[in-house]
Amino acid sequence: MRFCQTAQLVCAKREGTLDRVFADILKARLLILDEFGYVPFDVDGARLLFQVISESYERRSIIFTINIEFSR
């Protein structure tokens, strides 16, 4: 099991280890995005997160959890 934050993806990109981190994440059969929307992230982080989600589409299960009021 691996826990990854958007900041870790940005850091891995900066260090040149992003491919290894993506490969590690994408080995999972289940991707859980917990507290989604709770911590803000920048444009680069959003792009990296989108890349993880798009690589996961139709290949593994994805669970999103959000701590935002239903009315919002």
Helices and strands as residue ranges (DSSP letters): H 6-15, H 18-25, E 30-33, H 43-56, E 61-64
